[in-house]
Amino acid sequence: MRRLGPGPSYVQLMWRLRELLFSFFANAIALALVVIVLDKVEVDSLGDLINAALLFGVLNTLLKPVLKTLTLPLAVITLRLIWFVVAMVMLKLTAAIVNGFEIHGLRALFWATLIVWVVNLVLDLAPGPWQGTRRDHRALKKPA
């Protein structure tokens, strides 16, 4: 495959775009399920849910790796449980930024984060075109 210059190849760029697209859909499904299951998580409209899913994906792609790197020493001590707190922070930031998407209380935030994690785990394990595109499985299957 011909390269586009010193950066990644076209195939790699398309792979990353596909990865982000499936991540957006997974986040939308997870957040919709959270809103349905938990009464202390509210969304005003479908547009607000889509905005929350987009922002949540952006935060998880850009900010979460930085926070995970900063909390690495704590991750060793807490057996990576601190990274659940990092995931909670990503979800709370999403709720704080997106008007119309609200999480009321720490208990609701905990359960919302757990539901998002379980939905993403199920989608990662379920067969389909998204398999191998998720960030957690990047090392298992990369484009040539």
Secondary structure, 3 states (H helix, E strand, C coil): CCCCCCCCCHHHHHHHHHHHHHHHHHHHHHHHHHHHHCCCEEECCHHHHHHHHHHHHHHHHHHHHHHHHHCHHHHHHCCCCHHHHHHHHHHHHHHHHCCCEEECCHHHHHHHHHHHHHHHHHHHHCCCCCCCCCHHHCCCCCCC
